[in-house]
Amino acid sequence: MIAAAVRQAYLVGHSDGGSIALLHASTPRSRPRVLGLLLEAPHVFCEEISVRAIDRARDEYLRTDLRAKLERYHGGNVDCAFWGWNRAWLDPGFLAWNIEDRLPAITVPVLVVQGTDDPYGTLRQVEAIERKCGGPVRRCILDGCGHTPHREQRDRTLSAMAAFARGITDGSVR
């Protein structure tokens, strides 16, 4: 953010990007630049449900048109992006991955949007963030929604995010 001359920003992250936003916000360097976090389906620890879904994704990548679908977003880097993600999560040692110890250092407001039908994570992720963050945490739980709330329930997700950001600006989110 410094190199781009961004003085203050909201970090928006989906899935592993949400985890990255949490990690960044837990560092002293993020203050006072990060005003708040708007997260969709973030991970703070590895769950068995995640591993099973990622294992299924590997099979789909090899046997279906999933590679072609992802190529729209990753271009010529699709194989590197997919296998880097997939192999990391499926490495047996990754079951121990956990960033909960970093959450108390996060003092900015956090919004967590989570679908109840997310095959990659459960409400336990949201509960850990609520329990351990050092600042205020709001949740937006979407029934009948999977892993991509911004696509599956776009209007509800964007409305929740906009209201949350306005609440930080006007001081009603503390």
C-alpha positions as CSV (number, residue, x, y, z in Angstrom):
1,M,0.0,0.0,0.0
2,I,2.9,2.4,0.6
3,A,4.4,1.9,-2.9
4,A,1.0,2.8,-4.4
5,A,0.6,5.8,-2.1
6,V,-2.5,4.3,-0.6
7,R,-3.0,6.0,2.8
8,Q,-6.0,4.1,4.0
9,A,-8.0,1.1,2.7
10,Y,-10.4,-1.6,3.4
11,L,-9.0,-5.0,2.7
12,V,-11.4,-7.3,0.9
13,G,-10.5,-11.0,0.7
14,H,-12.2,-14.2,-0.4
15,S,-11.2,-17.6,0.9
16,D,-7.3,-17.8,1.1
17,G,-7.4,-14.1,0.2
18,G,-9.4,-13.5,3.4
19,S,-6.7,-15.4,5.4
20,I,-4.1,-13.2,3.8
21,A,-6.0,-10.0,4.7
22,L,-6.2,-11.3,8.3
23,L,-2.5,-11.9,8.4
24,H,-1.7,-8.5,7.1
25,A,-4.0,-6.8,9.5
26,S,-2.3,-8.6,12.4
27,T,1.0,-6.8,11.7
28,P,2.0,-3.5,13.2
29,R,2.8,-2.2,9.7
30,S,-0.9,-2.4,8.7
31,R,-1.8,0.3,11.2
32,P,-3.2,2.9,10.6
33,R,-3.6,2.2,6.9
34,V,-6.1,-0.7,7.2
35,L,-9.6,0.7,8.2
36,G,-11.4,-2.6,8.2
37,L,-11.6,-6.1,6.8
38,L,-14.4,-7.4,4.6
39,L,-13.9,-11.1,4.3
40,E,-15.8,-13.9,2.4
41,A,-15.3,-17.5,3.6
42,P,-11.9,-16.9,5.2
43,H,-9.8,-19.7,6.7
44,V,-8.0,-19.5,10.0
45,F,-7.3,-23.2,10.4
46,C,-7.5,-26.3,8.2
47,E,-10.7,-28.3,8.5
48,E,-11.3,-31.8,7.2
49,I,-14.2,-30.6,5.1
50,S,-11.8,-28.3,3.3
51,V,-9.4,-31.1,2.5
52,R,-12.2,-33.3,1.2
53,A,-13.5,-30.5,-1.1
54,I,-10.0,-29.7,-2.4
55,D,-9.4,-33.3,-3.1
56,R,-12.7,-33.4,-5.1
57,A,-11.5,-30.2,-6.9
58,R,-8.3,-32.0,-8.0
59,D,-10.4,-34.8,-9.5
60,E,-12.7,-32.3,-11.3
61,Y,-9.6,-30.4,-12.6
62,L,-8.3,-33.6,-14.1
63,R,-11.6,-35.0,-15.4
64,T,-14.0,-32.1,-16.2
65,D,-13.9,-28.6,-17.8
66,L,-12.9,-27.0,-14.5
67,R,-9.4,-26.1,-15.9
68,A,-11.1,-24.2,-18.8
69,K,-13.4,-22.4,-16.4
70,L,-10.5,-21.3,-14.2
71,E,-8.4,-20.3,-17.2
72,R,-10.8,-17.3,-17.7
73,Y,-9.5,-15.9,-14.4
74,H,-5.9,-17.2,-14.4
75,G,-5.0,-17.2,-18.1
76,G,-1.8,-19.0,-18.9
77,N,-1.0,-19.3,-15.2
78,V,-4.0,-21.6,-14.6
79,D,-2.0,-24.8,-13.9
80,C,0.5,-23.1,-11.6
81,A,-2.3,-21.3,-9.7
82,F,-4.4,-24.5,-9.3
83,W,-1.7,-26.9,-8.5
84,G,0.0,-24.5,-6.1
85,W,-3.2,-24.1,-4.2
86,N,-4.3,-27.7,-4.4
87,R,-1.0,-29.3,-3.4
88,A,-0.5,-26.9,-0.5
89,W,-3.9,-27.7,1.0
90,L,-3.5,-31.5,0.4
91,D,-0.1,-31.7,1.9
92,P,-0.5,-33.9,5.0
93,G,1.4,-31.3,7.1
94,F,-1.1,-28.6,6.2
95,L,-3.7,-30.1,8.5
96,A,-1.8,-28.4,11.3
97,W,-2.0,-24.9,9.6
98,N,-3.6,-22.4,12.0
99,I,-3.4,-18.6,12.2
100,E,-5.7,-18.2,15.2
101,D,-2.8,-17.0,17.3
102,R,-2.5,-13.9,15.0
103,L,-6.1,-12.9,15.5
104,P,-5.8,-11.0,18.8
105,A,-3.5,-8.5,17.1
106,I,-6.3,-7.5,14.7
107,T,-8.0,-4.4,16.2
108,V,-9.8,-3.0,13.1
109,P,-13.4,-3.9,12.5
110,V,-14.0,-7.2,10.6
111,L,-17.0,-8.4,8.6
112,V,-17.1,-12.1,7.9
113,V,-19.5,-13.3,5.1
114,Q,-20.0,-17.0,5.2
115,G,-22.4,-19.3,3.3
116,T,-24.0,-22.1,5.2
117,D,-23.4,-24.6,2.3
118,D,-19.8,-23.8,1.8
119,P,-18.0,-27.1,1.0
120,Y,-14.6,-25.5,1.9
121,G,-15.3,-24.3,5.4
122,T,-17.8,-24.2,8.2
123,L,-19.1,-21.6,10.7
124,R,-16.3,-22.7,13.0
125,Q,-14.1,-20.4,11.0
126,V,-16.4,-17.4,11.7
127,E,-16.7,-18.4,15.4
128,A,-12.9,-18.5,15.8
129,I,-12.6,-15.0,14.2
130,E,-15.3,-13.6,16.5
131,R,-13.8,-15.2,19.6
132,K,-10.2,-14.3,19.0
133,C,-10.0,-11.0,17.1
134,G,-8.9,-8.0,19.2
135,G,-11.5,-5.7,17.5
136,P,-15.2,-5.8,16.6
137,V,-16.4,-8.6,14.4
138,R,-19.7,-8.7,12.6
139,R,-21.0,-11.8,10.8
140,C,-23.2,-12.1,7.8
141,I,-24.3,-15.7,7.4
142,L,-26.1,-16.6,4.1
143,D,-28.4,-19.6,4.1
144,G,-28.2,-21.7,0.9
145,C,-24.9,-20.1,-0.1
146,G,-21.7,-21.9,-0.9
147,H,-18.1,-20.7,-1.2
148,T,-18.6,-17.6,-3.3
149,P,-21.1,-15.3,-1.7
150,H,-20.1,-12.4,-4.1
151,R,-21.4,-14.5,-7.0
152,E,-24.1,-16.7,-5.4
153,Q,-25.8,-14.0,-3.3
154,R,-24.3,-10.9,-4.9
155,D,-26.8,-8.3,-3.7
156,R,-26.9,-9.5,-0.1
157,T,-23.1,-9.7,0.0
158,L,-22.5,-6.3,-1.5
159,S,-25.2,-4.7,0.6
160,A,-23.7,-6.1,3.8
161,M,-20.2,-5.0,2.8
162,A,-21.4,-1.5,1.9
163,A,-23.3,-1.1,5.2
164,F,-20.3,-2.3,7.2
165,A,-17.9,0.1,5.5
166,R,-20.4,3.0,6.0
167,G,-20.6,2.0,9.7
168,I,-16.8,2.2,10.0
169,T,-16.8,5.7,8.3
170,D,-19.7,7.0,10.4
171,G,-18.4,5.5,13.7
172,S,-21.4,3.1,14.3
173,V,-19.2,0.0,13.9
174,R,-16.8,-0.1,16.8
